[in-house]
């Protein structure tokens, strides 16, 4: 299958490498061309615009920062829509507001292009082996036609319904990530304040029903202050912005999401944005004392 990727950051690059390993032809574009070097070395064709990606692909995955970035690569200069051909499908793997996803889907439809939401759970470490979890929203017939490539990218794929549904669930999932990171970080901070080794806290937590993948794995990197980013704190803060915007559009109040957003915003403003999102622990270490 001819696959395209627009946006080859940490996740996009890992997804692309996996696609190449699976034997698909890959065409890729990134605004910063140096971020495509690894893909090119492994056989991807690197082009100069999203239009070029579309012209050479059956399905194009957009993996960019936010809805504005999706719109820009989709409908701006030398855009994906500019490279339209019969059967072209666009699948958005970014994390965006479901309302924005619906608007983008409608705009693509007016141009005769099918659009799916395909956000994923999991970082580059599992993307490179095809072990992501994918949520899909949009036309079911288009989903079924491209189900094989989705199965190559993710080992669990959930079709959820119309455009916007997958991004709604993705936001709910990223809210869990933020809350877990805060809960573990405050638990570690509290036990350290009581002069108890954080390893003791984690050992007890992980012997109970309340253990998580984060507490069993990433938490041990956190206490060693290993914050090499797989998903940056700035990106999670951006997603918390989107979560609160989406909640408001649904007529909802999410008090904890609002509080989490405030904490991550302050952490970003204090210089932690470029680190892994679990560096919220390091922020708390500096700012928890009364």
Helices and strands as residue ranges (DSSP letters): E 2-6, H 10-21, E 25-29, G 33-36, H 37-41, E 45-46, H 50-55, E 59-62, H 67-75, G 81-83, E 89-92, H 98-110, E 114-117, E 120-121, H 124-127, E 132-137, H 140-145, H 147-153, E 154-161, H 165-193, H 198-205, H 213-213, I 214-218, H 219-223, H 233-249, H 255-267, I 268-272, G 277-279, H 280-287
